[in-house]
Amino acid sequence: MIMIFSMTIILMLITLIVMILASLLSKKSIIDREKSSPFECGFDPKSSSRLPFSLRFFLIAVIFLIFDVEIALLLPLIILFTVSSMTFWFYIGSFFILILLLGLYHEWNQGALNWAN
């Protein structure tokens, strides 16, 4: 029993030494300014950080996230369909679609969906 325990400790020490040597040998010795700089969304990190951001892109991304969350809210309604009556399903679905349509109308009224500008 003691021999198995000592063999396990020796094996763990050998593994630890090999992992430390591998991490030391695999390090890059050349530090490149371009490779060590962050890359985000195609913006050049060496230029001015005060670049104008497209508000239209932001609004479309937010609208996408809202509809994506609403799809996730629709999935449990499928399970509810097997348990409840058809009228309950109709009222819940109609209320949900009404909220979606009101949100879409609001976005359209605010001009977030106009592509002409």
N, CA, C and O atoms as a GROMACS GRO file, in nm:
protein
  468
    1MET      N    1   0.082  -0.120   0.000
    1MET     CA    2   0.000   0.000   0.000
    1MET      C    3   0.086   0.126   0.000
    1MET      O    4   0.058   0.221  -0.073
    2ILE      N    5   0.192   0.125   0.083
    2ILE     CA    6   0.281   0.240   0.090
    2ILE      C    7   0.357   0.256  -0.041
    2ILE      O    8   0.387   0.368  -0.082
    3MET      N    9   0.388   0.146  -0.106
    3MET     CA   10   0.461   0.151  -0.233
    3MET      C   11   0.375   0.215  -0.342
    3MET      O   12   0.426   0.292  -0.424
    4ILE      N   13   0.246   0.184  -0.344
    4ILE     CA   14   0.156   0.244  -0.443
    4ILE      C   15   0.143   0.394  -0.418
    4ILE      O   16   0.139   0.473  -0.513
    5PHE      N   17   0.136   0.432  -0.292
    5PHE     CA   18   0.126   0.574  -0.256
    5PHE      C   19   0.252   0.650  -0.298
    5PHE      O   20   0.242   0.760  -0.353
    6SER      N   21   0.370   0.592  -0.272
    6SER     CA   22   0.495   0.659  -0.309
    6SER      C   23   0.511   0.664  -0.462
    6SER      O   24   0.562   0.763  -0.515
    7MET      N   25   0.469   0.561  -0.531
    7MET     CA   26   0.477   0.562  -0.678
    7MET      C   27   0.384   0.670  -0.736
    7MET      O   28   0.418   0.735  -0.834
    8THR      N   29   0.268   0.688  -0.674
    8THR     CA   30   0.175   0.791  -0.720
    8THR      C   31   0.234   0.930  -0.700
    8THR      O   32   0.221   1.016  -0.787
    9ILE      N   33   0.298   0.951  -0.586
    9ILE     CA   34   0.360   1.082  -0.559
    9ILE      C   35   0.474   1.107  -0.656
    9ILE      O   36   0.488   1.218  -0.707
   10ILE      N   37   0.555   1.007  -0.682
   10ILE     CA   38   0.666   1.023  -0.777
   10ILE      C   39   0.612   1.052  -0.917
   10ILE      O   40   0.666   1.137  -0.987
   11LEU      N   41   0.507   0.982  -0.957
   11LEU     CA   42   0.447   1.006  -1.089
   11LEU      C   43   0.389   1.147  -1.099
   11LEU      O   44   0.401   1.212  -1.203
   12MET      N   45   0.327   1.194  -0.991
   12MET     CA   46   0.272   1.330  -0.992
   12MET      C   47   0.384   1.433  -0.998
   12MET      O   48   0.369   1.534  -1.067
   13LEU      N   49   0.494   1.412  -0.929
   13LEU     CA   50   0.607   1.504  -0.935
   13LEU      C   51   0.670   1.508  -1.074
   13LEU      O   52   0.704   1.615  -1.124
   14ILE      N   53   0.685   1.393  -1.136
   14ILE     CA   54   0.739   1.388  -1.273
   14ILE      C   55   0.647   1.461  -1.370
   14ILE      O   56   0.693   1.535  -1.456
   15THR      N   57   0.517   1.441  -1.356
   15THR     CA   58   0.420   1.509  -1.441
   15THR      C   59   0.426   1.660  -1.420
   15THR      O   60   0.418   1.736  -1.516
   16LEU      N   61   0.440   1.704  -1.296
   16LEU     CA   62   0.450   1.846  -1.265
   16LEU      C   63   0.576   1.906  -1.327
   16LEU      O   64   0.570   2.016  -1.383
   17ILE      N   65   0.688   1.837  -1.316
   17ILE     CA   66   0.813   1.888  -1.373
   17ILE      C   67   0.802   1.896  -1.525
   17ILE      O   68   0.849   1.994  -1.584
   18VAL      N   69   0.743   1.797  -1.590
   18VAL     CA   70   0.728   1.799  -1.736
   18VAL      C   71   0.636   1.913  -1.779
   18VAL      O   72   0.663   1.979  -1.880
   19MET      N   73   0.528   1.939  -1.704
   19MET     CA   74   0.438   2.048  -1.741
   19MET      C   75   0.505   2.184  -1.724
   19MET      O   76   0.484   2.274  -1.805
   20ILE      N   77   0.585   2.201  -1.619
   20ILE     CA   78   0.656   2.328  -1.599
   20ILE      C   79   0.758   2.348  -1.710
   20ILE      O   80   0.770   2.458  -1.763
   21LEU      N   81   0.833   2.244  -1.745
   21LEU     CA   82   0.930   2.256  -1.854
   21LEU      C   83   0.862   2.285  -1.987
   21LEU      O   84   0.912   2.364  -2.066
   22ALA      N   85   0.748   2.222  -2.013
   22ALA     CA   86   0.678   2.246  -2.138
   22ALA      C   87   0.627   2.389  -2.147
   22ALA      O   88   0.632   2.450  -2.254
   23SER      N   89   0.579   2.443  -2.036
   23SER     CA   90   0.531   2.582  -2.040
   23SER      C   91   0.646   2.680  -2.056
   23SER      O   92   0.630   2.782  -2.122
   24LEU      N   93   0.761   2.651  -1.997
   24LEU     CA   94   0.876   2.740  -2.014
   24LEU      C   95   0.933   2.734  -2.155
   24LEU      O   96   0.976   2.836  -2.209
   25LEU      N   97   0.935   2.617  -2.215
   25LEU     CA   98   0.991   2.603  -2.349
   25LEU      C   99   0.897   2.654  -2.458
   25LEU      O  100   0.942   2.693  -2.566
   26SER      N  101   0.768   2.655  -2.432
   26SER     CA  102   0.674   2.695  -2.536
   26SER      C  103   0.645   2.845  -2.536
   26SER      O  104   0.568   2.891  -2.620
   27LYS      N  105   0.701   2.921  -2.444
   27LYS     CA  106   0.678   3.064  -2.440
   27LYS      C  107   0.740   3.132  -2.561
   27LYS      O  108   0.846   3.091  -2.609
   28LYS      N  109   0.674   3.236  -2.609
   28LYS     CA  110   0.730   3.314  -2.720
   28LYS      C  111   0.839   3.404  -2.665
   28LYS      O  112   0.820   3.472  -2.564
   29SER      N  113   0.949   3.404  -2.731
   29SER     CA  114   1.057   3.492  -2.687
   29SER      C  115   1.055   3.624  -2.762
   29SER      O  116   1.116   3.722  -2.716
   30ILE      N  117   0.988   3.629  -2.876
   30ILE     CA  118   0.979   3.752  -2.955
   30ILE      C  119   0.847   3.821  -2.920
   30ILE      O  120   0.740   3.763  -2.939
   31ILE      N  121   0.855   3.943  -2.870
   31ILE     CA  122   0.735   4.019  -2.838
   31ILE      C  123   0.708   4.114  -2.954
   31ILE      O  124   0.781   4.210  -2.977
   32ASP      N  125   0.601   4.085  -3.027
   32ASP     CA  126   0.563   4.166  -3.141
   32ASP      C  127   0.455   4.266  -3.099
   32ASP      O  128   0.358   4.228  -3.033
   33ARG      N  129   0.472   4.390  -3.137
   33ARG     CA  130   0.377   4.494  -3.096
   33ARG      C  131   0.240   4.470  -3.158
   33ARG      O  132   0.138   4.493  -3.092
   34GLU      N  133   0.234   4.425  -3.280
   34GLU     CA  134   0.106   4.400  -3.347
   34GLU      C  135   0.034   4.279  -3.287
   34GLU      O  136  -0.088   4.281  -3.270
   35LYS      N  137   0.109   4.176  -3.257
   35LYS     CA  138   0.045   4.054  -3.205
   35LYS      C  139   0.004   4.068  -3.059
   35LYS      O  140  -0.088   3.999  -3.015
   36SER      N  141   0.068   4.155  -2.984
   36SER     CA  142   0.031   4.171  -2.844
   36SER      C  143  -0.079   4.274  -2.824
   36SER      O  144  -0.128   4.292  -2.712
   37SER      N  145  -0.119   4.344  -2.931
   37SER     CA  146  -0.226   4.443  -2.919
   37SER      C  147  -0.362   4.373  -2.932
   37SER      O  148  -0.373   4.271  -3.001
   38PRO      N  149  -0.465   4.428  -2.868
   38PRO     CA  150  -0.598   4.365  -2.878
   38PRO      C  151  -0.660   4.390  -3.015
   38PRO      O  152  -0.639   4.495  -3.076
   39PHE      N  153  -0.736   4.294  -3.061
   39PHE     CA  154  -0.807   4.307  -3.189
   39PHE      C  155  -0.955   4.302  -3.159
   39PHE      O  156  -1.005   4.200  -3.110
   40GLU      N  157  -1.026   4.410  -3.188
   40GLU     CA  158  -1.168   4.414  -3.159
   40GLU      C  159  -1.245   4.465  -3.279
   40GLU      O  160  -1.230   4.580  -3.319
   41CYS      N  161  -1.326   4.382  -3.335
   41CYS     CA  162  -1.424   4.419  -3.437
   41CYS      C  163  -1.364   4.489  -3.559
   41CYS      O  164  -1.432   4.569  -3.622
   42GLY      N  165  -1.242   4.462  -3.592
   42GLY     CA  166  -1.182   4.521  -3.711
   42GLY      C  167  -1.134   4.662  -3.694
   42GLY      O  168  -1.086   4.721  -3.791
   43PHE      N  169  -1.143   4.721  -3.576
   43PHE     CA  170  -1.093   4.856  -3.554
   43PHE      C  171  -0.942   4.851  -3.534
   43PHE      O  172  -0.891   4.759  -3.469
   44ASP      N  173  -0.872   4.948  -3.588
   44ASP     CA  174  -0.729   4.955  -3.572
   44ASP      C  175  -0.698   5.007  -3.432
   44ASP      O  176  -0.734   5.120  -3.400
   45PRO      N  177  -0.631   4.928  -3.347
   45PRO     CA  178  -0.607   4.973  -3.210
   45PRO      C  179  -0.500   5.082  -3.201
   45PRO      O  180  -0.487   5.145  -3.096
   46LYS      N  181  -0.422   5.105  -3.308
   46LYS     CA  182  -0.316   5.205  -3.304
   46LYS      C  183  -0.366   5.345  -3.336
   46LYS      O  184  -0.297   5.443  -3.310
   47SER      N  185  -0.486   5.355  -3.392
   47SER     CA  186  -0.538   5.486  -3.429
   47SER      C  187  -0.616   5.545  -3.311
   47SER      O  188  -0.615   5.490  -3.201
   48SER      N  189  -0.683   5.654  -3.335
   48SER     CA  190  -0.758   5.723  -3.231
   48SER      C  191  -0.871   5.635  -3.178
   48SER      O  192  -0.937   5.564  -3.254
   49SER      N  193  -0.891   5.640  -3.048
   49SER     CA  194  -0.996   5.558  -2.988
   49SER      C  195  -1.132   5.627  -2.994
   49SER      O  196  -1.232   5.570  -2.951
   50ARG      N  197  -1.137   5.746  -3.044
   50ARG     CA  198  -1.262   5.822  -3.053
   50ARG      C  199  -1.324   5.814  -3.192
   50ARG      O  200  -1.362   5.916  -3.250
   51LEU      N  201  -1.333   5.694  -3.245
   51LEU     CA  202  -1.396   5.675  -3.376
   51LEU      C  203  -1.547   5.682  -3.360
   51LEU      O  204  -1.600   5.637  -3.259
   52PRO      N  205  -1.618   5.736  -3.457
   52PRO     CA  206  -1.764   5.740  -3.447
   52PRO      C  207  -1.822   5.599  -3.457
   52PRO      O  208  -1.780   5.519  -3.540
   53PHE      N  209  -1.919   5.572  -3.372
   53PHE     CA  210  -1.984   5.442  -3.371
   53PHE      C  211  -2.122   5.456  -3.436
   53PHE      O  212  -2.194   5.552  -3.410
   54SER      N  213  -2.156   5.360  -3.519
   54SER     CA  214  -2.283   5.365  -3.590
   54SER      C  215  -2.398   5.336  -3.493
   54SER      O  216  -2.410   5.225  -3.441
   55LEU      N  217  -2.481   5.436  -3.471
   55LEU     CA  218  -2.596   5.418  -3.384
   55LEU      C  219  -2.699   5.324  -3.447
   55LEU      O  220  -2.768   5.251  -3.377
   56ARG      N  221  -2.709   5.327  -3.579
   56ARG     CA  222  -2.802   5.238  -3.650
   56ARG      C  223  -2.765   5.091  -3.626
   56ARG      O  224  -2.852   5.007  -3.605
   57PHE      N  225  -2.634   5.062  -3.631
   57PHE     CA  226  -2.590   4.925  -3.604
   57PHE      C  227  -2.628   4.883  -3.462
   57PHE      O  228  -2.673   4.771  -3.441
   58PHE      N  229  -2.610   4.973  -3.366
   58PHE     CA  230  -2.645   4.944  -3.228
   58PHE      C  231  -2.794   4.917  -3.212
   58PHE      O  232  -2.833   4.822  -3.143
   59LEU      N  233  -2.879   4.998  -3.275
   59LEU     CA  234  -3.023   4.980  -3.263
   59LEU      C  235  -3.069   4.848  -3.326
   59LEU      O  236  -3.154   4.779  -3.271
   60ILE      N  237  -3.012   4.814  -3.441
   60ILE     CA  238  -3.048   4.687  -3.505
   60ILE      C  239  -3.002   4.570  -3.418
   60ILE      O  240  -3.073   4.470  -3.407
   61ALA      N  241  -2.886   4.581  -3.355
   61ALA     CA  242  -2.839   4.474  -3.266
   61ALA      C  243  -2.931   4.460  -3.145
   61ALA      O  244  -2.958   4.348  -3.102
   62VAL      N  245  -2.978   4.571  -3.091
   62VAL     CA  246  -3.069   4.564  -2.976
   62VAL      C  247  -3.203   4.504  -3.017
   62VAL      O  248  -3.260   4.423  -2.943
   63ILE      N  249  -3.253   4.542  -3.133
   63ILE     CA  250  -3.379   4.484  -3.183
   63ILE      C  251  -3.363   4.333  -3.202
   63ILE      O  252  -3.453   4.256  -3.168
   64PHE      N  253  -3.248   4.291  -3.258
   64PHE     CA  254  -3.223   4.148  -3.275
   64PHE      C  255  -3.223   4.076  -3.140
   64PHE      O  256  -3.281   3.969  -3.128
   65LEU      N  257  -3.157   4.134  -3.040
   65LEU     CA  258  -3.154   4.071  -2.908
   65LEU      C  259  -3.293   4.061  -2.847
   65LEU      O  260  -3.326   3.961  -2.783
   66ILE      N  261  -3.374   4.164  -2.866
   66ILE     CA  262  -3.510   4.161  -2.811
   66ILE      C  263  -3.590   4.047  -2.874
   66ILE      O  264  -3.656   3.971  -2.804
   67PHE      N  265  -3.583   4.035  -3.007
   67PHE     CA  266  -3.658   3.928  -3.073
   67PHE      C  267  -3.599   3.791  -3.041
   67PHE      O  268  -3.672   3.691  -3.040
   68ASP      N  269  -3.470   3.784  -3.017
   68ASP     CA  270  -3.408   3.658  -2.980
   68ASP      C  271  -3.457   3.612  -2.843
   68ASP      O  272  -3.485   3.494  -2.824
   69VAL      N  273  -3.468   3.704  -2.749
   69VAL     CA  274  -3.520   3.670  -2.616
   69VAL      C  275  -3.666   3.629  -2.625
   69VAL      O  276  -3.711   3.539  -2.554
   70GLU      N  277  -3.741   3.696  -2.712
   70GLU     CA  278  -3.882   3.660  -2.726
   70GLU      C  279  -3.899   3.520  -2.783
   70GLU      O  280  -3.994   3.450  -2.747
   71ILE      N  281  -3.811   3.478  -2.870
   71ILE     CA  282  -3.816   3.340  -2.920
   71ILE      C  283  -3.791   3.243  -2.804
   71ILE      O  284  -3.856   3.138  -2.796
   72ALA      N  285  -3.698   3.277  -2.716
   72ALA     CA  286  -3.672   3.191  -2.600
   72ALA      C  287  -3.792   3.186  -2.506
   72ALA      O  288  -3.813   3.087  -2.438
   73LEU      N  289  -3.870   3.293  -2.503
   73LEU     CA  290  -3.991   3.293  -2.420
   73LEU      C  291  -4.104   3.213  -2.484
   73LEU      O  292  -4.194   3.166  -2.415
   74LEU      N  293  -4.100   3.198  -2.615
   74LEU     CA  294  -4.204   3.120  -2.683
   74LEU      C  295  -4.187   2.969  -2.666
   74LEU      O  296  -4.285   2.895  -2.671
   75LEU      N  297  -4.066   2.923  -2.644
   75LEU     CA  298  -4.042   2.779  -2.636
   75LEU      C  299  -4.118   2.710  -2.522
   75LEU      O  300  -4.171   2.602  -2.544
   76PRO      N  301  -4.125   2.767  -2.401
   76PRO     CA  302  -4.203   2.699  -2.296
   76PRO      C  303  -4.352   2.694  -2.326
   76PRO      O  304  -4.424   2.612  -2.269
   77LEU      N  305  -4.401   2.780  -2.415
   77LEU     CA  306  -4.544   2.775  -2.448
   77LEU      C  307  -4.582   2.646  -2.520
   77LEU      O  308  -4.698   2.606  -2.518
   78ILE      N  309  -4.485   2.582  -2.583
   78ILE     CA  310  -4.512   2.455  -2.650
   78ILE      C  311  -4.549   2.348  -2.546
   78ILE      O  312  -4.640   2.270  -2.568
   79ILE      N  313  -4.478   2.346  -2.435
   79ILE     CA  314  -4.511   2.251  -2.328
   79ILE      C  315  -4.646   2.286  -2.267
   79ILE      O  316  -4.724   2.197  -2.232
   80LEU      N  317  -4.674   2.413  -2.255
   80LEU     CA  318  -4.800   2.459  -2.200
   80LEU      C  319  -4.917   2.417  -2.290
   80LEU      O  320  -5.028   2.396  -2.242
   81PHE      N  321  -4.893   2.404  -2.418
   81PHE     CA  322  -4.997   2.366  -2.513
   81PHE      C  323  -5.050   2.226  -2.484
   81PHE      O  324  -5.170   2.201  -2.501
   82THR      N  325  -4.965   2.135  -2.441
   82THR     CA  326  -5.009   1.998  -2.414
   82THR      C  327  -5.085   1.986  -2.283
   82THR      O  328  -5.162   1.891  -2.265
   83VAL      N  329  -5.066   2.080  -2.190
   83VAL     CA  330  -5.126   2.070  -2.058
   83VAL      C  331  -5.257   2.150  -2.049
   83VAL      O  332  -5.349   2.110  -1.978
   84SER      N  333  -5.265   2.263  -2.118
   84SER     CA  334  -5.378   2.354  -2.100
   84SER      C  335  -5.481   2.340  -2.213
   84SER      O  336  -5.465   2.263  -2.308
   85SER      N  337  -5.586   2.418  -2.197
   85SER     CA  338  -5.692   2.415  -2.298
   85SER      C  339  -5.654   2.504  -2.416
   85SER      O  340  -5.560   2.583  -2.408
   86MET      N  341  -5.728   2.491  -2.523
   86MET     CA  342  -5.700   2.566  -2.644
   86MET      C  343  -5.729   2.715  -2.626
   86MET      O  344  -5.659   2.799  -2.683
   87THR      N  345  -5.830   2.750  -2.549
   87THR     CA  346  -5.861   2.892  -2.529
   87THR      C  347  -5.753   2.962  -2.448
   87THR      O  348  -5.718   3.077  -2.477
   88PHE      N  349  -5.699   2.896  -2.347
   88PHE     CA  350  -5.588   2.953  -2.269
   88PHE      C  351  -5.467   2.976  -2.358
   88PHE      O  352  -5.402   3.081  -2.350
   89TRP      N  353  -5.436   2.879  -2.443
   89TRP     CA  354  -5.325   2.891  -2.538
   89TRP      C  355  -5.349   3.008  -2.633
   89TRP      O  356  -5.256   3.084  -2.662
   90PHE      N  357  -5.470   3.024  -2.680
   90PHE     CA  358  -5.502   3.133  -2.772
   90PHE      C  359  -5.485   3.269  -2.705
   90PHE      O  360  -5.431   3.361  -2.766
   91TYR      N  361  -5.531   3.284  -2.580
   91TYR     CA  362  -5.518   3.412  -2.509
   91TYR      C  363  -5.372   3.446  -2.480
   91TYR      O  364  -5.330   3.561  -2.499
   92ILE      N  365  -5.296   3.351  -2.435
   92ILE     CA  366  -5.154   3.375  -2.405
   92ILE      C  367  -5.079   3.411  -2.534
   92ILE      O  368  -5.001   3.506  -2.536
   93GLY      N  369  -5.102   3.334  -2.640
   93GLY     CA  370  -5.035   3.362  -2.767
   93GLY      C  371  -5.074   3.496  -2.826
   93GLY      O  372  -4.990   3.568  -2.878
   94SER      N  373  -5.203   3.529  -2.818
   94SER     CA  374  -5.249   3.659  -2.870
   94SER      C  375  -5.190   3.775  -2.792
   94SER      O  376  -5.152   3.876  -2.851
   95PHE      N  377  -5.182   3.762  -2.660
   95PHE     CA  378  -5.124   3.868  -2.578
   95PHE      C  379  -4.976   3.886  -2.610
   95PHE      O  380  -4.927   3.999  -2.618
   96PHE      N  381  -4.906   3.776  -2.628
   96PHE     CA  382  -4.763   3.782  -2.660
   96PHE      C  383  -4.740   3.847  -2.795
   96PHE      O  384  -4.651   3.932  -2.809
   97ILE      N  385  -4.817   3.809  -2.895
   97ILE     CA  386  -4.802   3.867  -3.028
   97ILE      C  387  -4.844   4.014  -3.028
   97ILE      O  388  -4.786   4.094  -3.101
   98LEU      N  389  -4.941   4.050  -2.947
   98LEU     CA  390  -4.980   4.191  -2.934
   98LEU      C  391  -4.865   4.274  -2.878
   98LEU      O  392  -4.840   4.385  -2.925
   99ILE      N  393  -4.796   4.222  -2.778
   99ILE     CA  394  -4.680   4.293  -2.723
   99ILE      C  395  -4.571   4.307  -2.830
   99ILE      O  396  -4.510   4.414  -2.842
  100LEU      N  397  -4.547   4.202  -2.907
  100LEU     CA  398  -4.448   4.210  -3.016
  100LEU      C  399  -4.487   4.315  -3.119
  100LEU      O  400  -4.402   4.393  -3.162
  101LEU      N  401  -4.612   4.317  -3.158
  101LEU     CA  402  -4.655   4.413  -3.259
  101LEU      C  403  -4.649   4.556  -3.208
  101LEU      O  404  -4.615   4.648  -3.283
  102LEU      N  405  -4.683   4.577  -3.081
  102LEU     CA  406  -4.673   4.711  -3.023
  102LEU      C  407  -4.527   4.758  -3.018
  102LEU      O  408  -4.498   4.874  -3.046
  103GLY      N  409  -4.436   4.668  -2.985
  103GLY     CA  410  -4.294   4.702  -2.985
  103GLY      C  411  -4.242   4.732  -3.124
  103GLY      O  412  -4.164   4.826  -3.143
  104LEU      N  413  -4.286   4.654  -3.222
  104LEU     CA  414  -4.246   4.679  -3.360
  104LEU      C  415  -4.302   4.811  -3.410
  104LEU      O  416  -4.232   4.884  -3.480
  105TYR      N  417  -4.425   4.844  -3.375
  105TYR     CA  418  -4.485   4.972  -3.414
  105TYR      C  419  -4.409   5.089  -3.350
  105TYR      O  420  -4.386   5.191  -3.414
  106HIS      N  421  -4.371   5.072  -3.224
  106HIS     CA  422  -4.295   5.177  -3.156
  106HIS      C  423  -4.159   5.200  -3.223
  106HIS      O  424  -4.119   5.315  -3.243
  107GLU      N  425  -4.090   5.092  -3.257
  107GLU     CA  426  -3.960   5.104  -3.326
  107GLU      C  427  -3.979   5.170  -3.463
  107GLU      O  428  -3.896   5.252  -3.503
  108TRP      N  429  -4.083   5.136  -3.532
  108TRP     CA  430  -4.110   5.193  -3.663
  108TRP      C  431  -4.144   5.342  -3.649
  108TRP      O  432  -4.099   5.424  -3.730
  109ASN      N  433  -4.222   5.377  -3.548
  109ASN     CA  434  -4.259   5.516  -3.522
  109ASN      C  435  -4.138   5.602  -3.486
  109ASN      O  436  -4.130   5.718  -3.525
  110GLN      N  437  -4.044   5.545  -3.412
  110GLN     CA  438  -3.924   5.619  -3.370
  110GLN      C  439  -3.822   5.632  -3.482
  110GLN      O  440  -3.726   5.708  -3.470
  111GLY      N  441  -3.840   5.559  -3.592
  111GLY     CA  442  -3.751   5.569  -3.706
  111GLY      C  443  -3.630   5.477  -3.699
  111GLY      O  444  -3.534   5.496  -3.775
  112ALA      N  445  -3.632   5.379  -3.611
  112ALA     CA  446  -3.518   5.289  -3.601
  112ALA      C  447  -3.510   5.191  -3.717
  112ALA      O  448  -3.405   5.131  -3.742
  113LEU      N  449  -3.620   5.173  -3.788
  113LEU     CA  450  -3.622   5.078  -3.899
  113LEU      C  451  -3.610   5.145  -4.036
  113LEU      O  452  -3.621   5.077  -4.138
  114ASN      N  453  -3.587   5.276  -4.040
  114ASN     CA  454  -3.570   5.346  -4.168
  114ASN      C  455  -3.427   5.325  -4.217
  114ASN      O  456  -3.331   5.361  -4.150
  115TRP      N  457  -3.416   5.265  -4.336
  115TRP     CA  458  -3.284   5.240  -4.393
  115TRP      C  459  -3.241   5.349  -4.490
  115TRP      O  460  -3.126   5.350  -4.535
  116ALA      N  461  -3.330   5.441  -4.521
  116ALA     CA  462  -3.300   5.544  -4.621
  116ALA      C  463  -3.200   5.647  -4.568
  116ALA      O  464  -3.121   5.699  -4.647
  117ASN      N  465  -3.201   5.677  -4.440
  117ASN     CA  466  -3.113   5.782  -4.386
  117ASN      C  467  -2.972   5.735  -4.372
  117ASN      O  468  -2.886   5.812  -4.327
   0.00000   0.00000   0.00000
